[in-house]
Amino acid sequence: MSIIGKNSNIGKNIRILRQKKGWSQGEVAKRLKISIPAFSKIESGITDINISRLNQIATLFEVSTLEIIARDGMTFAPGSTVEIRVLKEKLADQEDEIIKLQKKVIDLYEEIRNYALH
């Protein structure tokens, strides 16, 4: 299932990372366990790329997935991915707290309703 559609920026960023490492398309394809034409299509933006493949490529090039999907000129401060992860965890905690409070409101409403019926 494709999560990230055909995107020439992503392919371009992958090509730049590959070239910085001095690797050929064949070397990268072998490391990713895909064919050279399949990798070439990723770089050229012809083929869709899913999240797991994107993560695999990011790991191979030792960068964050954000760095791969970033548009030209976008930069990320060191540790920004950690900061984003922490913020996502805080958001999840807050969402959990909201759910607990909603359940509490429902329980209190039912208590009031039951009290009014008796």
N, C-alpha and C positions, 0 to 999 in steps of 0.2 A: 504494500500500500504506500503510495507516494504522499508524503506530508509536505515536502517542499517541492514545488513545481519546477518546471524548466526555468532556469535562471542563469543568464550569462554572467552576472556578477559573481555568483557562487563559483561557477566554472572558472572564471578569470582569476578569482582569488586562489582557487586550488592550483591552477597552473603556475601562478606566481610563487606559491609555497613550494611546489615541486621544483621549480627552477632555482629557487634559493638553496634548496638542498642539493642541487646538481644531479637530480635523478631524472632518468628517462621515463616516458610513459610506461614502458614495459616493466621497469623496476617497480614502479608504484602499483601497477596492475597486479604484478606477482605478489607483492606484499598484501594487497587487498583481496587476493584470490579471485580476481575477475579477469576477463579477457582484456587485451589491449584496446580493441575497438570499443568495448563497454566503458573503459576508463576515458578514452578519447571523447566519447559522447557526453560523459559527465563534464569534462573540462570545456567542451564547446557549448554546453547548455542545451544540448539536443535531448538528453534523457532526463527524466525526473530523478530526484534523489530523495531517499527516505531518511528519517531521523537516525536510524541505526547505522546506515552507511555514512551519513554525515559525521556521526560520533566516531566511527572507525577511522575516517580520514583525519579528523581533528587529532585523534590519539596518535596516528602515524606521524603527523607533522608537528606534534607537540604544541598545539595551539588550542584555544577554546573554539567551540562551535560558533560563538559570536564573531570571532575574528574571520571565520570563513564566510559567514552570511552578511557581514558588514558591507555597506556600499563604499565606494571610493571616498577617501577622506575621513571616514569614521575611524576613530581610534578609541581604545579602551585602556584606561589606566591599569597598571599592574594591580591585581587583586580585585578588579571590578567584578569578575565572574563570581568570586567568593562573596562579595557584597550582594550581588543579585541573588545568590543562593540563600543567604541569610535573610534577605527581605522576603523571598518566597516562603521561607519557613515561618517567618513572623506572620505573614498573610494567612498561611494555612492555620496557624494557631488561633488567629483572630476569627477566622471562619468557623473553626471548631467551637470557640466561645460563643459565637452568635447562635449556632445550632443549639447549644446547651441552654442558652437564654430563651430561645424560641420554645424549646420543649418545656421549660419552666413556666412560661406564660400560658402555654396550652394546659398544663397541669393545674395551674391556679384558676384558669377560666373554668375548667371542669369541676373544680372544688366549689367555686362560686355557684355554678349552675346546679350542682347536686344539693348544695345548701339551700338554694332558693326553692327547689322542688320539694323539700321536706318541711 
